[in-house]
Amino acid sequence: MPDEPPLSSSGGASPATNRKVVVLGGGTGISAALEGIKESGSEVTAIVTVADDGGSSGRLRKDYHMLPPGDIRNCLVALSDGDPLLGELFNYRFEDSILKGHSFGNLFLAVLTRLTGDFRAAVDRARGLLGVTNRVIPSTSTRVVLVARHPDGTRSTGEQCISRGGKPISGMELKPQPPSISDEIKGVIAEADLLVLGPGSLFTSLVPNLLVPGMPEALAEARAPVVLVANLATQPGETDGFLLGDHVRAIRDVGGLTRLDGLIVNVTPVSDEVRERYHESGANLIALDDGAASVEGIPVVGADLVRLTEDGFLRHDATRLAATLHGVLEAGVETEGG
């Protein structure tokens, strides 16, 4: 990657109306990015992994031979402009009886899939109900399983097994290998003004999107900047001991993405009490080295991106993250693909 000046963040940037932002990820991590970008006035498209095999999504996937609905549901709720009660309804999780562990939204998407005969059609129907004007696209329509290869020659199959395994990962693949990304995905990537990876679980939410054939190439050839939103902390069992550079290398070496134009990193000071709370939970906060303008050759945007939850943990703040991303948009950085 050619030398570039550090990207600048304009936290007070005005809403970038009619700008097109594409966010790739999964889990609950990308919800803040989607919600913030939507509120800022930009058009946003979520490209979402469908490799989840745990919890309610895993059960529905197995019982009804459908794509797992949980990550899609989270994105729909984050993008909803409908009655807030509908969002609460979709996220409601049963705590007893035979429905224990299922969320209403997952069950709703399962029923819609049966009625329409197609998962994507079900997602579009749910979009209408929730007042979602932006797009939510599964990264593949194939029911795939995530497989990780380890340096000792062993393999782990399934997102849940990989996430909890605690073994170093040297490579990953989707089984069966899905077809190349759809023309729809190629189109939204080609037309985007900004392409965002994350935040989200590195190996089980971000990398799976990059494993769909054609995805890394489409991102590498895009005219828009491609940026990675760094996670706030390591994930026990998945990224133990990882630094920022380790995340970047995994995106390149395991995900096959040869191009990143920027790295969005939280630089908010954190108290020793919060750090200790993470340490007790088996995680460590991910920080930028003092004065670092780049990581693994990737220019860094450092910004105040977090809020503190009631239980004392950090989460990305939707408004602050969106303002930072729009600062990147307005900076007009040189890109490798354009």
N, C-alpha and C positions, 0 to 999 in steps of 0.2 A: 504494500500500500504506500503511495507517495506521501511525502511529508505534508501535513496540513496543520494550520493553526488550530489551537483548541477551540472547540465549539463554544459559543457563548449562550448563556441562558438569560432570557429576559422575562423574569417572573411576572412582570406586570404587562405582558404582551396582550394586546387587544384580541378578542375572539377572531379566529381566522375563518370567517364564514365561507362556505363553499369549498374549503380545502378538504382533500380526501386523505384520510388516515386509515391505514390498515394495521391491525394489531393481531399478532399470532401468539397463541399460547393455549392455556387450559387451566383447569382447577379454579380456585377462587382468586388466584393471583392477579389475573388481568381485569378483574371487575373494576378496580379503582381507575385503571387507565381508560376503560370503555366509558364509565360513568362520567369522568371528568372531561374527556374529549367531546362526548355528546353534549354536555352542558355548555361547553365553550362555543358551540355553533358549527363545528366541523362535521362533515359526513364521515362516519366511521364504519368500517367493516371488520368483523371478527372472524378470523380463520382459526378453527378450534380443533384440537386433537380429539380423537375418538378411540384412544387405546385404554381407557379406564376399565378395569375389571374388578373393582372392589365395591363394597357397600351396596347401596340401592341400585346404582347403575350396573354393577356387575351381575346382580341377581336378575334384573330385567333383561340384560344382554343375553344371559344364558337361557332364561325361561322363555323369552319371546323372540329369540334369534334376531335381535335388533341392534342398532348402534347404541352405545351407552349414552343416556340422555343428560347426565348430571352436569357436565361442563357446559353443554349447550344451554341448559336451563339457567345456570349462573349468568351467562352472557345475556340471555334474553331479559332477565330481571334487571341487570345493570343498565340495559339500554331502554328500559320501559319508560314510556311517557303516559301510561295509563294510570288508573286509580292505584295509589300506593298499596291498598288492601290486596290487589291482585298479586303484587310482588310478594307480599307476606304470605299469601295463599300458596303461591308456587314454591316458596321456600319452606313451607310448613312440613315438619318431619314428625311422623307418627312415632310414639314412644312405647306402644304396647300392642298386644294381640298379634295377629298374623301379619299386620302391616308394619310392625316395628322396624324402624330403620329406613323405611321408604319416605321420600318427600312427595308431597302432593304433585308438584310439578313434573317429577319423573314419571309418576303414574299417568298423569294427564298426557304427556308426550307418548307414552306407551300405547294408550288407548287411541290417540289420534293416528299413530302409526298403523294400528290395526284397521282403523276405519278408512284411512286414505290409501293404505297399501304401500306407503313410501315414507321413510323417515324425514327426508327433506321437505316433503309436502306438509308433514305434521309440524315441522319447525316453522314453516311459513304461516300456517294457520294460527299457531301460537303467537307468532309475531303480531298478527292482526288483533288478537284478543288483548295483548299486553300493550298495544299502542306503540310498537317498535317500528320506526321508520327506517332504521339502518339494517344492514345485512348481517346475518350470522350464518357462516358456511362451515360445515364439517370439512376437515382437510382431506378426507377421502370418504367415499360411500361404501368401502369394503370393511367388513368386520375383521379388524386386524388385532393381532396379539403382539405386544412389545417383547423383544428378546434382547438381553444384554450379554455380551461376552466379557469375560474377566481375564486378567493377565495369567492366571493359573490354568487356563484352558477350559474352565467350567463355564456354564451358561445359566442364566436365570430367566425364567419365562413368566411374563405377566407383570403389569405395573406395580401391583401390591408387593410381590416378591422382590422386585428390583428396589423399590423404595425403602423397604425394611431390611434389605440384605446386608448392608454395610460393607460390601466388597467393592474394590476399585473396578471401574468400568473402562474397558479398552475399545469397545465397539458396540453398536446397537443395530438392530434391524427390525422390520415389521414382517410378521408372518400371518397369512401369505403376503407376498409382496403385492401391494396395490398397483393399479394402473397409474399412469402419469396424472399429475394434477389436471383438474378440469379446465376447460376454456374459460369458465367463469372466474376461477381463481387466477389464471394467467391474466385475465383482463383487469381485475381489480388491482393486482400488483403492478401491472404496467401503467395504469392510470393514476396510481397513488402519488400524493405529494410528500408523504412520510410513511415509512414502514417501521413498525415497532415490534420487537421481540420482548415478551414478558410484561411485567414480572411474573414469575411462576417457577414451579419445581423444575430444575434444570434438565434432568434426564427423563422425567415422566410427564412433563407438560410442554416444554419448549422443544427439545430435540425430536420428539415424535413427529411434529409437523415437518421438520426438515428431512425426515426419512422418507417422506412420500416422494417418489420419483418426479423430478422436474422442479421441486420447490426451491432447492438451493440455487439452481440455475436461473430461475425466474427472478429471485431476489438479487442475484449478482448482476443481472442485466437491467434491472429497473433504473429508471431515471431519478427516482426519489432516494433520499438518504435512508440508510438502514441502520437503526440504532437498537441497542440492547439496554433495557432497564434492569439494572443490577438488583438482585435480591437483597433484602435487608439483613438476612442471617442465613447461616448454613442450615441444611435440613438433615436431622439425625438419620443415619442409615443410608443417605443418598449422597450428600456432599460434605461429609465430616472432614473438617480441617481445610476446606477449600478457601482460597483467597480469590480476589477479583480476577487475577490472571488465570487461575484454574478454570473459572467459568468461561472466560473468553476462549481458552484453548479447547475446552470441551465442545463449544459451539462449532469451532473450526474442525477439530480432529474427529469428533464423534458425529456431529450433525452435518459435516461436509459443507458448511457455509464458508466460502472463501473471502467473503467481504463483510466488513462492519465499518460504518462511517462514524459511529459515536457510541459512547458508553455513558448512560445516565446513572449517576451515583448520589446517594444521600450523604450529606456532610453535616447533618444536624448533630450537635454535641449530645452525647447520651450519658446519663448518670451512671455511677458505679452500681447503683441499686438495680437498674435495668439490665446492665451487663451481667450481673450475678444471676438475675432471674433467668436469663437465657442460658447461662452456663449450667445452672441447675437442671434445666430442661434438656440438656445434651446438645445445645447449639451454641454457636458463637456469632456475634455480630460481624458483618462484613464491612470493612472500612477502606477508605482510600488513603494511601500513604501521603503524609504531609507534603504539600507542594507538588504532588504528581500531576502532570498535565496530560499524561497518557498511560494506558495499561496495555501491554503487548502491542504497542504501536497504534492503539486506538485512542483518538482524542476523547477527553473526558469532559462531561458537563457535571459539575458539582452543584447541588442545590439542596435547599431545605425541603424535604419531600414527605415527612412523616407526621403522624399523629400518634398519641399514646392511648391505647384502649383502656377500658375500665379495669381490666385485670393486669394492666401494667406491661403489655407487650406493644411492639411497634407495628404499624401498618402504613402502607402508602396512602397519603392524603390525595383524594381524587382531584381536587381543585389545584393543588400545588404541582402535582405531576403533570396535569394537562397544561398548566402555564409554562412549565419547563419544556414540554414537548413542542408547544407552539413557539417557544423561543428558538428552538432548533429549526422549525419551519421558517421563521422570519430571518434567520441567520443566512439562509441560502448557501449552505456549505457545498463545496465541490464534492462530487461523488465519483466512485469508480465506474458505476454502471452508466452514468449519463455522459 
